Amino acid sequence: MAPTLTDVAKRAGVALSTASRAFSGPDRLGPETLRKVVEAARELGYEAPQGRASGAMSRDDAQDTVAVIVPDVANPVFGSFVKSAQHEGWHRRLAVVLADTDFDPGHERELLAHLRHRAAGLVVCSPRLEADEVIGLADETPLVLVNRETDQADCVLADATDGLRQTVEYLAALGHRKIAYVQGSSRSWSNAHRVELARGLTAEAGLELDVLGRQSETVAGGTAAAASVLASGATAVLAHNDLVAMGIVAGARTLGVRVPEDMSVVGFDDIPFAEVSHPALTSVSVPMARAATSALKRISKALAGTAGTRPETLRLATQLHVRGSTGPVPVRTAQLAHP
């Protein structure tokens, strides 16, 4: 049988999409990568299809396409991620296509199995599947994971350490001694990361932390959690994301509790709506736009054959933005704590 492009890619030790570029767009590969592919093709006796060896840019459906998979495009934080990914892709001559899993691991699994054969690269943001399964489903397609940690693939992580430390120190300075944490999905790396950090940071500060049950990562989830927050006796609450935080504010208002006079609320993500909500939401900003840019840069290097041989992890810092939803501990609570 005549050798195929897949055979060439294996012989050269590169991705199939990289081998394809050696014939359709050689100017997009590094000199050493191009040399390896050309030599492998010569050794195997591979002949490129008519019209592909001239160096003219091919518009093969998969060759210039990167699939970005997110759990919920309706959440502004993921909308920001997608927009930044598309902007970066435009500058790198890569078409970015979007897939939304609706937080469904089964849907995520099906999309990965489908897209790995139709895209040159995959960027999976906040996956609900374990990293090992995502990597296995991606097969040999270049992959970057965002907010899911592993040493087996390139990762871009929003590290909540700085933002949460600032939050705990700020709430402690306001006199709060008991804080509640409303969780997100059990399949969320970000949720587990933040809960672990919050436990350690509150313990260091001598504060009590009450980690409450999991909720959907939506306004409705926050509204449903409001009663549990009040029942916990906490004077401040950290929410998994801004949507949950806004739901807590709405639920508290329905129950006759004022924010921040009676209870302080802190969100995560710092979505645009945080500034215009009432009261304006104190939130930890998560650099998702930068995460998208970094992920596309890494995919571009992988497709050009210029990425390193070992997976890399990039950690991006977070920052607290103080607004109107947080204030001093209620006077009565402070008096009970210090009679």
C-alpha positions in Angstrom: 0.0 0.0 0.0 1.2 3.5 -0.8 2.3 5.5 2.3 -0.1 8.0 3.7 0.3 11.3 5.4 -0.4 9.6 8.7 2.6 7.4 8.1 4.7 10.5 7.4 3.5 12.2 10.6 4.4 9.1 12.7 7.8 8.8 11.1 8.6 12.5 11.7 7.2 12.4 15.2 4.7 15.2 14.6 0.9 15.7 14.7 -1.0 14.8 11.5 -2.0 18.5 11.1 1.6 19.5 11.3 2.6 17.1 8.6 -0.2 18.4 6.4 1.1 22.0 6.8 4.5 20.9 5.4 2.8 20.5 2.0 0.0 23.1 2.2 1.6 25.9 4.2 5.3 25.3 4.8 5.8 28.9 5.8 3.8 28.2 9.0 6.3 25.6 10.2 9.6 26.0 11.9 12.6 25.1 9.7 13.6 22.0 11.8 10.0 20.7 11.8 9.6 21.2 8.1 12.9 19.4 7.5 11.8 16.3 9.6 8.5 16.0 7.7 10.1 16.4 4.3 12.8 13.8 5.1 10.2 11.4 6.4 8.1 11.8 3.3 11.2 11.2 1.1 12.2 8.1 3.1 8.7 6.6 2.8 8.2 7.6 -0.8 5.1 9.7 0.0 3.7 11.9 -2.7 1.5 14.8 -1.8 -1.9 15.0 -3.6 -2.0 17.2 -6.7 -2.0 20.9 -5.7 -0.8 20.4 -2.2 3.0 20.4 -2.7 3.1 23.9 -4.3 3.1 25.7 -0.9 -0.2 27.5 -1.6 -2.4 27.7 1.5 -5.0 25.0 1.7 -8.4 25.6 3.2 -8.8 22.0 4.3 -11.7 22.0 6.9 -9.6 20.7 9.8 -6.2 22.2 8.9 -6.8 25.7 10.2 -9.5 25.0 12.7 -9.3 25.0 16.5 -12.3 23.7 18.5 -13.0 25.5 21.8 -15.2 23.6 24.2 -16.8 25.3 27.1 -19.4 24.2 29.7 -21.8 27.1 29.4 -21.5 29.9 26.8 -24.4 31.7 28.5 -22.2 32.4 31.5 -20.4 35.7 30.7 -17.0 34.4 31.9 -17.0 31.7 29.2 -18.3 34.2 26.6 -15.3 36.4 27.4 -13.1 33.3 27.0 -14.5 32.4 23.6 -14.3 36.0 22.3 -10.6 36.3 23.3 -9.9 32.9 21.7 -11.5 33.9 18.5 -9.5 37.2 18.5 -6.2 35.5 19.0 -7.1 32.8 16.4 -7.8 35.5 13.8 -4.3 37.0 14.2 -2.8 33.5 13.9 -4.9 32.5 10.8 -6.8 29.9 12.8 -10.6 29.6 12.6 -12.0 29.1 16.1 -15.2 27.1 16.4 -17.3 26.8 19.6 -18.9 23.9 21.3 -21.0 24.1 24.4 -21.5 21.0 26.7 -24.2 22.5 28.9 -22.2 21.1 31.9 -23.0 17.5 30.7 -20.0 15.1 30.9 -21.6 12.8 28.4 -22.1 15.6 25.9 -18.5 16.7 26.5 -17.4 13.1 25.7 -19.3 12.9 22.5 -18.0 16.3 21.3 -14.4 15.4 21.9 -14.8 12.1 20.1 -16.4 14.0 17.2 -14.1 17.0 17.0 -10.8 15.3 17.3 -11.0 14.2 13.7 -12.3 17.5 12.4 -10.1 20.1 14.1 -6.4 20.7 14.1 -6.4 21.5 17.8 -8.6 21.4 20.9 -9.0 23.8 23.7 -11.1 22.4 26.5 -12.2 25.0 29.1 -13.3 23.9 32.6 -14.0 20.3 31.5 -16.4 18.2 33.6 -14.5 15.0 32.6 -11.3 14.0 34.3 -8.1 15.1 32.6 -7.0 11.6 31.7 -10.3 10.9 29.9 -10.1 14.2 28.0 -6.5 13.4 26.9 -7.5 9.9 25.8 -10.4 11.2 23.8 -8.3 13.9 22.1 -5.9 11.1 21.0 -3.1 12.7 19.0 -4.8 16.0 18.4 -3.0 19.0 20.0 -4.8 19.8 23.2 -4.7 22.5 25.9 -6.8 22.2 29.1 -8.0 25.3 30.8 -8.8 25.1 34.5 -8.2 21.4 34.8 -4.8 20.4 36.1 -2.6 17.5 34.9 1.1 16.9 34.1 0.1 15.0 30.9 -1.0 17.9 28.8 -0.6 21.7 28.5 -2.7 23.5 31.0 -3.7 27.1 31.7 -5.0 27.6 35.2 -6.6 30.5 37.0 -4.9 30.3 40.4 -7.3 31.6 43.1 -4.5 31.8 45.7 -3.9 35.5 45.6 -7.5 36.5 45.2 -8.7 34.3 48.0 -6.0 35.4 50.4 -6.9 39.1 49.7 -10.6 38.2 50.3 -10.0 36.4 53.6 -7.7 39.2 54.9 -10.3 41.9 53.8 -13.2 40.1 55.5 -11.2 39.6 58.7 -10.3 43.2 58.7 -14.0 44.1 58.5 -14.6 42.0 61.6 -16.2 38.9 60.1 -15.4 35.7 62.0 -17.6 33.1 60.3 -17.7 32.7 56.6 -19.8 30.4 54.4 -18.7 29.0 51.1 -21.3 28.0 48.5 -19.9 25.3 46.2 -20.3 24.7 42.5 -20.1 21.4 40.6 -18.3 18.4 42.1 -16.7 17.9 38.7 -15.2 21.5 38.7 -11.4 21.7 39.2 -11.9 25.4 40.1 -14.4 24.6 42.8 -12.2 22.0 44.5 -9.2 24.3 44.2 -11.0 27.2 45.8 -12.5 25.2 48.6 -9.1 23.8 49.5 -7.5 27.2 49.5 -10.4 28.7 51.5 -10.1 26.1 54.2 -6.4 26.8 54.6 -6.6 30.5 54.5 -9.5 30.9 56.9 -7.7 28.5 59.4 -4.6 30.6 59.2 -6.6 33.8 59.9 -8.4 32.2 62.8 -11.8 32.3 61.1 -14.5 29.7 60.9 -15.4 28.4 57.5 -18.7 26.6 56.7 -18.6 24.8 53.4 -22.2 24.4 52.3 -23.7 22.0 49.8 -23.3 22.1 46.0 -25.5 24.2 43.8 -25.9 24.7 40.1 -23.5 27.4 38.9 -26.3 29.8 38.1 -28.4 32.6 39.6 -31.1 30.1 40.5 -28.5 28.0 42.3 -27.5 31.0 44.4 -31.1 31.9 45.2 -31.7 28.3 46.4 -28.6 28.5 48.6 -29.6 31.8 50.4 -31.6 30.1 53.1 -28.7 27.7 53.9 -26.3 30.6 54.1 -28.5 32.4 56.6 -29.0 29.3 58.6 -25.3 28.8 58.9 -24.9 32.0 61.0 -22.2 33.3 58.7 -21.9 37.1 58.3 -20.1 36.8 55.0 -20.3 34.3 52.1 -18.0 33.3 49.3 -19.9 32.1 46.2 -18.4 29.8 43.5 -19.0 32.4 40.8 -20.7 35.7 40.3 -24.0 34.3 39.1 -24.3 32.3 42.3 -23.4 35.4 44.3 -26.1 37.4 42.6 -28.6 34.7 43.3 -27.6 34.8 47.0 -28.1 38.5 47.1 -31.6 38.1 45.5 -32.5 35.3 47.8 -31.4 37.1 50.9 -33.4 40.2 49.9 -36.5 38.0 49.6 -35.9 36.7 53.1 -35.6 40.2 54.5 -31.8 40.3 54.8 -29.9 43.3 53.6 -26.6 43.1 51.7 -24.1 44.3 52.9 -25.7 45.7 56.1 -26.7 42.3 57.5 -24.5 40.0 55.3 -21.5 40.5 53.0 -21.3 38.6 49.7 -18.2 37.9 47.5 -18.4 36.4 44.0 -15.8 34.9 41.6 -15.0 35.8 38.0 -15.7 39.5 38.1 -18.1 39.4 35.1 -19.2 42.8 33.6 -22.6 42.5 35.4 -20.8 42.6 38.7 -20.2 46.3 38.5 -23.8 47.2 37.6 -25.6 44.8 39.9 -27.3 46.3 43.1 -25.4 46.5 45.2 -22.3 46.3 43.0 -20.7 42.9 43.6 -17.4 42.5 45.3 -15.7 39.8 43.2 -12.4 38.0 42.6 -11.4 38.6 39.0 -10.3 35.6 37.0 -8.2 36.4 33.9 -10.2 34.2 31.4 -9.4 36.5 28.4 -5.7 36.0 29.1 -6.2 32.3 29.6 -7.8 32.1 26.2 -5.0 34.0 24.5 -2.4 31.8 26.2 -4.2 28.6 25.2 -4.4 29.7 21.5 -0.7 30.6 21.5 0.2 27.2 22.8 -2.0 25.4 20.2 -0.5 27.5 17.5 3.0 26.5 18.5 1.9 22.8 18.6 0.5 23.1 15.1 3.7 24.7 13.9 5.8 22.1 15.5 7.6 24.6 17.7 6.2 23.6 21.1 8.4 21.9 23.6 8.4 18.2 24.1 7.1 18.3 27.7 3.7 19.6 28.7 3.7 23.1 30.3 1.4 24.6 33.0 0.7 28.3 33.1 -0.8 29.7 36.3 -2.5 33.0 36.2 -3.1 35.2 39.3 -6.4 36.4 40.5 -7.3 39.7 42.2 -10.0 40.9 44.6 -12.2 43.9 43.5 -14.0 45.5 46.4 -17.5 46.9 45.7 -20.7 47.5 47.5 -21.8 44.0 48.5 -19.3 43.8 51.3 -19.1 45.8 54.5 -18.2 45.6 58.2 -19.7 42.8 60.3 -23.2 43.8 61.6 -22.9 45.7 64.9 -25.1 43.3 66.8 -22.9 40.4 65.7 -19.8 42.2 66.7 -21.2 43.0 70.1 -22.0 39.4 70.7 -18.6 38.3 69.7 -16.9 41.0 71.9 -19.3 41.7 74.8 
